[in-house]
Structure formats: C-alpha cells, structure tokens
C-alpha cells in the first residue's frame, strides 16, 4: 500500500512539474522578400505576440528576390516563405514534385504608388512621358501595364524605362531621371517629404486584385504539419483583424520595433496610404477568384503556359 501511495505522489509531482515548466515554442524560420510597411498585418502579429500565443517562435529572415525566397523554402533552409504567389506557380510549372503551396494570403493588390514631379495628376498625363518602373517582366512593372490598360492608355504611348533596377529607382528620380516613378512605401512618401515629387495615386487600385503576397511552404511540409499551419494562420488572422479595426497611428505604434530607424509619424503615413489603397486581404483564405486573376494575368504576359488547378496549388488550412 505504501508503494502505491509513493507511486501516486510521484506521478502527481511529475504532472505538476510538467504544468509549471514553460512550454517550448516551435521555432519557425520565415523568409520575407522585403521588409516593408506593406506587410503590416504580419508585423502586428509578431509584435502583439499572436504567434507566441499559438506556441510558435518566428525567426524572420530578409531574402531579397522572390526566386531566392522560393529556393530557401525548397531547400529546407526555411519553413515558410513570404513572397508573390506567382513564384509558387512557376515552381509548379517547372514540374517539381514537392512544389510550393500558398496557404495564407496577406496583400491582395500591388503596393506601388505613382510619384511625379507635379502635384496635379490624371492618368492621361503619362502619355509621352518617361516612367521608371523597374525590371521588365517583374510584377511591379506588369501591374503598372495592367493599370495603364484599365485606364484606357496605350502602353506604347508611354515612355516606359525598364533600365533601372528596383533599388536604384528613388535615387535615379531624385537625380532628375524620368517624369514619373513607381515606388513602394516608404520610398514614395520619402520622395515627397524631401521635396522631390508628390505621391499621386495607387497603382494597385487601378490594376487588379490577386494573391499579390502570400505565405507558402512545400506541399510535403503542409501535409505533415497541418496543425502548425493552422496555428500560423490563426495568428495571421489576428494580425489582419487588428489592422482593419485600428487606426494607422495605432498600427504604427505596434510595429515601430520592426522599423526602429523610422519616425513613428512617417510610419503612420505609410500605413495610412496602404489602408486607403485597401491593400490587405480580410482573412487568410486565398480565394479561387484571386488565383484566377493572377493566372490570367501571367498567361496574358507570357509568364505562365496554362492555368494550374486551384485545388492543386492552393492549400488553405481546414
């Protein structure tokens, strides 16, 4: 009888110890294509501790270039990538068996703004003028072409400059090159604040909705870690809810640790611009309509041979 009591007491002590020991979070490496207020809901989820609430410890790595993000995920260097959904479609098109599957949306349109030298602007003002757009065939440049089309402007009547790489666009415009330039935040507002131009319009609102930026992982990773993916999406949903329910100023205060060298008032302006452009998805679910828009867009521009079936490429968590 004494042995039974000792055994029971030992078990109870062990249970208490296990309860009191802090639970170790799952370490997840996430590779992001750029670090921008464009991704504010993600940073809110990080800074508000939503991932930690789900038992996830996020290690964020900056990996410029969607192709490099894809490579990092495919190689297993990181578990999750944050980049354009088109990179997942390209991997699938190339015949990979364990391809990339987007499982959570973040942004639903292009995040660029047209910056010009004069304050007054209408889209027809681009005719006959030089516009700096970055790399030919890149998603920012393609979205600009789609915006021109939607505004009834013949792209051949616009002097589109593809010769300047993305990182050098602001500097080139400041030095006097071009009449207009397409920039993401914070570069767009910085140009205006420094007196070199004006933020004129959102390109994304004039282009089309698509899964512009998504979180993806390898298909095998998704199938073998569905609970982990579900927890990730739950944390992201809280981040999305927050940005929809709070002011740009509130959001700026939360994510300021992600942009330590940025003035909080400037950060609030960047976020306000993206809120007004309706840049973010309302929930993490990636709809078939958004995928269709992207695929038709890529096929139209000769970047995708044919459509990929929605159920093959998009694996929303259940």
DRENDO-1510 file (C-alpha; in Angstrom, 1 decimal, always signed):
<recs>
REC; n; res; u; v; w
REC; 1; UNK; +0.0; +0.0; +0.0 .
REC; 2; UNK; +2.9; +2.3; +0.9 .
REC; 3; UNK; +4.5; +1.7; -2.5 .
REC; 4; UNK; +1.2; +2.6; -4.3 .
REC; 5; UNK; +0.9; +5.9; -2.4 .
REC; 6; UNK; +4.6; +6.7; -3.2 .
REC; 7; UNK; +3.9; +6.0; -6.9 .
REC; 8; UNK; +0.8; +8.1; -6.9 .
REC; 9; UNK; +2.6; +11.0; -5.2 .
REC; 10; UNK; +5.5; +10.8; -7.7 .
REC; 11; UNK; +3.1; +10.9; -10.6 .
REC; 12; UNK; +1.3; +13.9; -9.2 .
REC; 13; UNK; +4.6; +15.7; -8.6 .
REC; 14; UNK; +5.7; +14.9; -12.2 .
REC; 15; UNK; +2.4; +16.3; -13.6 .
REC; 16; UNK; +2.8; +19.5; -11.5 .
REC; 17; UNK; +6.3; +19.9; -12.8 .
REC; 18; UNK; +5.2; +19.4; -16.4 .
REC; 19; UNK; +2.5; +22.0; -15.9 .
REC; 20; UNK; +4.8; +24.5; -14.4 .
REC; 21; UNK; +7.7; +24.1; -16.9 .
REC; 22; UNK; +7.2; +26.8; -19.7 .
REC; 23; UNK; +6.2; +25.2; -22.9 .
REC; 24; UNK; +8.8; +25.4; -25.6 .
REC; 25; UNK; +7.6; +27.1; -28.7 .
REC; 26; UNK; +8.0; +25.6; -32.2 .
REC; 27; UNK; +10.8; +27.5; -34.0 .
REC; 28; UNK; +9.8; +28.5; -37.5 .
REC; 29; UNK; +12.1; +30.3; -40.0 .
REC; 30; UNK; +10.2; +32.7; -42.3 .
REC; 31; UNK; +11.9; +34.2; -45.3 .
REC; 32; UNK; +10.4; +37.5; -46.5 .
REC; 33; UNK; +11.1; +39.0; -49.9 .
REC; 34; UNK; +11.3; +42.6; -48.5 .
REC; 35; UNK; +10.8; +44.4; -45.2 .
REC; 36; UNK; +8.1; +47.0; -45.7 .
REC; 37; UNK; +5.0; +48.5; -44.0 .
REC; 38; UNK; +3.2; +46.8; -46.9 .
REC; 39; UNK; +3.3; +43.7; -44.7 .
REC; 40; UNK; +2.0; +45.5; -41.6 .
REC; 41; UNK; -0.5; +42.7; -40.5 .
REC; 42; UNK; +2.3; +40.2; -40.3 .
REC; 43; UNK; +4.4; +42.5; -38.1 .
REC; 44; UNK; +1.4; +43.3; -35.9 .
REC; 45; UNK; +1.0; +39.5; -35.4 .
REC; 46; UNK; +4.7; +39.3; -34.4 .
REC; 47; UNK; +4.8; +42.3; -32.1 .
REC; 48; UNK; +1.4; +41.6; -30.4 .
REC; 49; UNK; +2.6; +38.1; -29.6 .
REC; 50; UNK; -0.1; +36.4; -31.6 .
REC; 51; UNK; +2.3; +33.7; -32.9 .
REC; 52; UNK; +3.6; +33.1; -29.4 .
REC; 53; UNK; +0.0; +32.6; -28.2 .
REC; 54; UNK; -0.2; +29.8; -30.7 .
REC; 55; UNK; +3.1; +28.2; -29.5 .
REC; 56; UNK; +5.1; +29.5; -32.5 .
REC; 57; UNK; +8.5; +31.2; -32.3 .
REC; 58; UNK; +9.1; +33.1; -35.6 .
REC; 59; UNK; +12.6; +33.8; -36.8 .
REC; 60; UNK; +12.3; +36.3; -39.6 .
REC; 61; UNK; +14.9; +36.4; -42.4 .
REC; 62; UNK; +15.2; +39.0; -45.1 .
REC; 63; UNK; +15.7; +37.3; -48.5 .
REC; 64; UNK; +15.5; +39.9; -51.4 .
REC; 65; UNK; +14.1; +38.4; -54.6 .
REC; 66; UNK; +11.1; +36.0; -54.9 .
REC; 67; UNK; +13.3; +33.5; -56.6 .
REC; 68; UNK; +15.6; +33.4; -53.6 .
REC; 69; UNK; +12.7; +33.0; -51.2 .
REC; 70; UNK; +11.4; +30.1; -53.3 .
REC; 71; UNK; +14.9; +28.5; -53.3 .
REC; 72; UNK; +15.2; +28.9; -49.5 .
REC; 73; UNK; +11.9; +27.1; -48.9 .
REC; 74; UNK; +12.5; +24.4; -51.4 .
REC; 75; UNK; +16.0; +23.7; -50.0 .
REC; 76; UNK; +14.6; +23.4; -46.5 .
REC; 77; UNK; +16.7; +26.4; -45.2 .
REC; 78; UNK; +13.4; +28.0; -44.1 .
REC; 79; UNK; +10.0; +26.5; -43.4 .
REC; 80; UNK; +7.8; +29.3; -44.8 .
REC; 81; UNK; +8.3; +32.0; -47.5 .
REC; 82; UNK; +6.6; +35.3; -47.8 .
REC; 83; UNK; +6.5; +36.5; -51.5 .
REC; 84; UNK; +4.3; +36.7; -54.5 .
REC; 85; UNK; +2.1; +33.7; -55.3 .
REC; 86; UNK; +3.5; +33.7; -58.9 .
REC; 87; UNK; +6.7; +32.2; -57.7 .
REC; 88; UNK; +4.8; +29.1; -56.5 .
REC; 89; UNK; +3.1; +28.9; -59.9 .
REC; 90; UNK; +6.5; +29.0; -61.6 .
REC; 91; UNK; +7.9; +26.2; -59.5 .
REC; 92; UNK; +4.8; +24.1; -60.2 .
REC; 93; UNK; +5.1; +24.8; -63.9 .
REC; 94; UNK; +8.7; +23.6; -63.9 .
REC; 95; UNK; +7.5; +20.1; -62.8 .
REC; 96; UNK; +8.7; +19.9; -59.2 .
REC; 97; UNK; +7.1; +17.0; -57.3 .
REC; 98; UNK; +7.3; +18.7; -53.9 .
REC; 99; UNK; +6.3; +22.1; -55.1 .
REC; 100; UNK; +5.3; +25.3; -53.2 .
REC; 101; UNK; +1.7; +25.7; -51.9 .
REC; 102; UNK; +0.4; +29.1; -50.8 .
REC; 103; UNK; -1.7; +28.6; -47.6 .
REC; 104; UNK; -2.3; +32.2; -46.3 .
REC; 105; UNK; -2.9; +35.5; -48.1 .
REC; 106; UNK; -1.5; +38.8; -46.9 .
REC; 107; UNK; -1.8; +41.5; -49.6 .
REC; 108; UNK; -4.3; +41.5; -52.5 .
REC; 109; UNK; -3.0; +44.1; -54.8 .
REC; 110; UNK; +0.2; +45.8; -56.0 .
REC; 111; UNK; +1.7; +48.1; -53.3 .
REC; 112; UNK; +3.2; +50.8; -55.6 .
REC; 113; UNK; +2.3; +54.4; -55.9 .
REC; 114; UNK; +2.9; +56.7; -58.8 .
REC; 115; UNK; +5.3; +59.6; -57.9 .
REC; 116; UNK; +5.5; +62.6; -60.1 .
REC; 117; UNK; +7.2; +66.0; -60.2 .
REC; 118; UNK; +3.9; +68.0; -60.3 .
REC; 119; UNK; +1.1; +67.8; -57.8 .
REC; 120; UNK; -1.8; +67.8; -60.2 .
REC; 121; UNK; -2.3; +64.4; -61.9 .
REC; 122; UNK; -4.5; +62.4; -64.2 .
REC; 123; UNK; -3.5; +59.2; -65.8 .
REC; 124; UNK; -3.5; +60.7; -69.3 .
REC; 125; UNK; -0.6; +62.9; -68.1 .
REC; 126; UNK; +1.6; +59.8; -68.5 .
REC; 127; UNK; +1.2; +59.8; -72.3 .
REC; 128; UNK; +4.5; +60.9; -73.9 .
REC; 129; UNK; +6.3; +61.0; -70.5 .
REC; 130; UNK; +9.1; +58.8; -69.1 .
REC; 131; UNK; +8.1; +56.5; -66.3 .
REC; 132; UNK; +10.6; +54.5; -64.2 .
REC; 133; UNK; +9.1; +51.1; -63.5 .
REC; 134; UNK; +12.0; +48.7; -62.6 .
REC; 135; UNK; +12.8; +45.3; -64.2 .
REC; 136; UNK; +10.8; +44.4; -67.3 .
REC; 137; UNK; +8.6; +41.4; -66.6 .
REC; 138; UNK; +8.6; +41.9; -62.9 .
REC; 139; UNK; +5.3; +42.0; -61.1 .
REC; 140; UNK; +5.5; +45.7; -60.2 .
REC; 141; UNK; +6.2; +46.6; -63.9 .
REC; 142; UNK; +3.4; +44.2; -65.1 .
REC; 143; UNK; +0.9; +45.7; -62.7 .
REC; 144; UNK; +1.7; +49.2; -64.0 .
REC; 145; UNK; +1.0; +48.0; -67.5 .
REC; 146; UNK; -2.3; +46.5; -66.3 .
REC; 147; UNK; -3.2; +49.8; -64.7 .
REC; 148; UNK; -2.5; +51.6; -67.9 .
REC; 149; UNK; -4.7; +49.2; -69.8 .
REC; 150; UNK; -7.5; +49.6; -67.2 .
REC; 151; UNK; -7.3; +53.4; -67.6 .
REC; 152; UNK; -7.6; +53.1; -71.4 .
REC; 153; UNK; -4.0; +54.2; -72.1 .
REC; 154; UNK; -1.9; +52.6; -74.8 .
REC; 155; UNK; +1.4; +51.5; -73.2 .
REC; 156; UNK; +3.2; +52.2; -76.4 .
REC; 157; UNK; +2.4; +55.9; -76.0 .
REC; 158; UNK; +4.2; +56.0; -72.6 .
REC; 159; UNK; +8.0; +56.1; -72.5 .
REC; 160; UNK; +8.5; +53.2; -70.0 .
REC; 161; UNK; +12.0; +52.9; -68.7 .
REC; 162; UNK; +13.0; +49.4; -67.6 .
REC; 163; UNK; +16.7; +50.0; -67.4 .
REC; 164; UNK; +16.9; +51.0; -63.7 .
REC; 165; UNK; +16.9; +48.3; -61.1 .
REC; 166; UNK; +14.3; +48.5; -58.3 .
REC; 167; UNK; +16.8; +49.5; -55.6 .
REC; 168; UNK; +18.0; +52.5; -57.6 .
REC; 169; UNK; +14.6; +53.9; -58.7 .
REC; 170; UNK; +14.4; +56.6; -56.0 .
REC; 171; UNK; +18.0; +57.8; -56.5 .
REC; 172; UNK; +17.5; +58.0; -60.3 .
REC; 173; UNK; +14.3; +60.0; -59.9 .
REC; 174; UNK; +16.0; +62.4; -57.4 .
REC; 175; UNK; +18.9; +62.9; -59.8 .
REC; 176; UNK; +16.5; +64.0; -62.5 .
REC; 177; UNK; +15.8; +60.9; -64.5 .
REC; 178; UNK; +12.2; +60.4; -65.6 .
REC; 179; UNK; +9.0; +62.4; -65.2 .
REC; 180; UNK; +7.3; +59.7; -63.0 .
REC; 181; UNK; +8.5; +56.8; -60.9 .
REC; 182; UNK; +6.6; +53.9; -59.4 .
REC; 183; UNK; +7.6; +53.2; -55.7 .
REC; 184; UNK; +6.6; +51.2; -52.7 .
REC; 185; UNK; +6.4; +52.8; -49.2 .
REC; 186; UNK; +8.4; +54.2; -47.5 .
REC; 187; UNK; +10.3; +55.4; -50.7 .
REC; 188; UNK; +7.2; +57.0; -52.2 .
REC; 189; UNK; +6.5; +59.3; -49.2 .
REC; 190; UNK; +10.2; +59.9; -48.6 .
REC; 191; UNK; +10.4; +61.4; -52.1 .
REC; 192; UNK; +7.5; +63.8; -51.2 .
REC; 193; UNK; +8.8; +64.7; -47.8 .
REC; 194; UNK; +12.3; +65.6; -49.3 .
REC; 195; UNK; +10.6; +67.8; -51.8 .
REC; 196; UNK; +11.5; +65.9; -55.0 .
REC; 197; UNK; +8.0; +64.9; -56.0 .
REC; 198; UNK; +4.4; +64.0; -55.0 .
REC; 199; UNK; +2.6; +60.8; -54.2 .
REC; 200; UNK; -0.1; +60.8; -56.9 .
REC; 201; UNK; -2.1; +57.6; -57.0 .
REC; 202; UNK; -2.1; +53.9; -56.0 .
REC; 203; UNK; -1.2; +51.6; -58.9 .
REC; 204; UNK; -2.7; +48.6; -57.1 .
REC; 205; UNK; -6.2; +50.2; -57.0 .
REC; 206; UNK; -6.0; +50.7; -60.8 .
REC; 207; UNK; -4.7; +47.2; -61.6 .
REC; 208; UNK; -6.5; +44.1; -60.3 .
REC; 209; UNK; -6.9; +42.1; -57.2 .
REC; 210; UNK; -4.8; +39.0; -56.9 .
REC; 211; UNK; -2.8; +37.0; -54.2 .
REC; 212; UNK; +0.0; +39.5; -54.5 .
REC; 213; UNK; +1.8; +38.5; -51.4 .
REC; 214; UNK; +1.3; +35.1; -49.7 .
REC; 215; UNK; +2.8; +32.7; -47.2 .
REC; 216; UNK; +3.8; +29.4; -48.8 .
REC; 217; UNK; +5.6; +26.2; -47.9 .
REC; 218; UNK; +6.5; +22.9; -49.5 .
REC; 219; UNK; +3.5; +20.6; -50.2 .
REC; 220; UNK; +5.0; +17.9; -48.0 .
REC; 221; UNK; +5.5; +20.4; -45.2 .
REC; 222; UNK; +1.9; +21.4; -45.3 .
REC; 223; UNK; +0.6; +17.9; -45.4 .
REC; 224; UNK; +2.8; +16.8; -42.5 .
REC; 225; UNK; +2.3; +19.9; -40.3 .
REC; 226; UNK; -1.3; +20.8; -40.7 .
REC; 227; UNK; -1.8; +21.8; -37.1 .
REC; 228; UNK; +1.3; +24.0; -37.2 .
REC; 229; UNK; +0.0; +25.7; -40.4 .
REC; 230; UNK; -3.4; +26.2; -38.7 .
REC; 231; UNK; -1.8; +27.9; -35.8 .
REC; 232; UNK; +0.2; +30.1; -38.1 .
REC; 233; UNK; -2.9; +31.2; -39.9 .
REC; 234; UNK; -4.8; +31.8; -36.7 .
REC; 235; UNK; -2.0; +34.2; -35.6 .
REC; 236; UNK; -2.1; +35.9; -39.0 .
REC; 237; UNK; -5.9; +36.3; -38.9 .
REC; 238; UNK; -5.5; +38.2; -35.6 .
REC; 239; UNK; -2.9; +40.5; -37.3 .
REC; 240; UNK; -5.3; +41.1; -40.1 .
REC; 241; UNK; -8.2; +41.8; -37.7 .
REC; 242; UNK; -6.1; +44.3; -35.9 .
REC; 243; UNK; -5.2; +46.4; -38.9 .
REC; 244; UNK; -8.8; +46.5; -40.0 .
REC; 245; UNK; -10.0; +47.5; -36.6 .
REC; 246; UNK; -7.3; +50.1; -35.6 .
REC; 247; UNK; -6.0; +53.4; -36.9 .
REC; 248; UNK; -2.8; +53.9; -38.8 .
REC; 249; UNK; -1.4; +55.6; -35.8 .
REC; 250; UNK; -2.2; +52.6; -33.5 .
REC; 251; UNK; -0.7; +50.2; -36.0 .
REC; 252; UNK; +2.5; +52.3; -36.3 .
REC; 253; UNK; +2.9; +52.3; -32.6 .
REC; 254; UNK; +2.7; +48.5; -32.5 .
REC; 255; UNK; +5.1; +47.7; -35.4 .
REC; 256; UNK; +7.6; +50.5; -34.7 .
REC; 257; UNK; +10.1; +48.0; -33.3 .
REC; 258; UNK; +10.2; +46.5; -36.8 .
REC; 259; UNK; +11.3; +49.9; -38.2 .
REC; 260; UNK; +13.5; +51.3; -35.5 .
REC; 261; UNK; +15.1; +53.9; -37.7 .
REC; 262; UNK; +11.7; +55.3; -38.9 .
REC; 263; UNK; +9.9; +58.2; -37.4 .
REC; 264; UNK; +6.5; +57.0; -36.0 .
REC; 265; UNK; +4.6; +59.8; -37.7 .
REC; 266; UNK; +6.2; +58.8; -41.1 .
REC; 267; UNK; +5.4; +55.2; -40.4 .
REC; 268; UNK; +1.7; +56.1; -39.8 .
REC; 269; UNK; +1.6; +57.9; -43.1 .
REC; 270; UNK; +2.9; +54.8; -44.9 .
REC; 271; UNK; +0.3; +52.6; -43.2 .
REC; 272; UNK; -2.4; +55.1; -43.9 .
REC; 273; UNK; -1.6; +55.0; -47.6 .
REC; 274; UNK; -1.9; +51.2; -47.7 .
REC; 275; UNK; -5.1; +51.2; -45.7 .
REC; 276; UNK; -6.6; +53.7; -48.1 .
REC; 277; UNK; -5.5; +51.6; -51.0 .
REC; 278; UNK; -7.3; +48.6; -49.5 .
REC; 279; UNK; -4.0; +46.6; -49.8 .
REC; 280; UNK; -4.6; +43.7; -47.3 .
REC; 281; UNK; -6.9; +40.6; -47.5 .
REC; 282; UNK; -9.6; +40.5; -45.0 .
REC; 283; UNK; -8.9; +36.9; -44.0 .
REC; 284; UNK; -6.1; +34.4; -44.7 .
REC; 285; UNK; -8.2; +32.3; -47.1 .
REC; 286; UNK; -6.9; +32.5; -50.7 .
REC; 287; UNK; -10.0; +32.5; -53.0 .
REC; 288; UNK; -10.2; +30.9; -56.4 .
REC; 289; UNK; -11.2; +34.2; -57.9 .
REC; 290; UNK; -8.0; +35.9; -56.8 .
REC; 291; UNK; -5.9; +33.0; -58.2 .
REC; 292; UNK; -7.7; +33.1; -61.5 .
REC; 293; UNK; -7.0; +36.8; -61.8 .
REC; 294; UNK; -3.3; +36.1; -61.2 .
REC; 295; UNK; -3.1; +33.2; -63.6 .
REC; 296; UNK; -4.9; +35.0; -66.4 .
REC; 297; UNK; -2.6; +38.0; -65.8 .
REC; 298; UNK; +0.6; +35.8; -66.0 .
REC; 299; UNK; -0.7; +34.0; -69.1 .
REC; 300; UNK; -1.5; +37.3; -70.8 .
REC; 301; UNK; +2.1; +38.4; -70.2 .
REC; 302; UNK; +3.6; +35.1; -71.4 .
REC; 303; UNK; +4.9; +34.0; -67.9 .
REC; 304; UNK; +2.6; +31.0; -67.4 .
REC; 305; UNK; +1.8; +28.4; -70.0 .
REC; 306; UNK; -1.6; +27.4; -68.7 .
REC; 307; UNK; -3.7; +27.6; -65.6 .
REC; 308; UNK; -2.9; +25.5; -62.6 .
REC; 309; UNK; -5.9; +23.9; -60.9 .
REC; 310; UNK; -6.9; +25.8; -57.8 .
REC; 311; UNK; -7.0; +22.6; -55.6 .
REC; 312; UNK; -3.6; +21.6; -56.8 .
REC; 313; UNK; -1.7; +24.8; -55.9 .
REC; 314; UNK; -3.7; +26.4; -53.0 .
REC; 315; UNK; -4.0; +24.5; -49.7 .
REC; 316; UNK; -5.9; +26.6; -47.3 .
REC; 317; UNK; -6.0; +25.1; -43.8 .
REC; 318; UNK; -9.2; +23.3; -42.8 .
</recs>
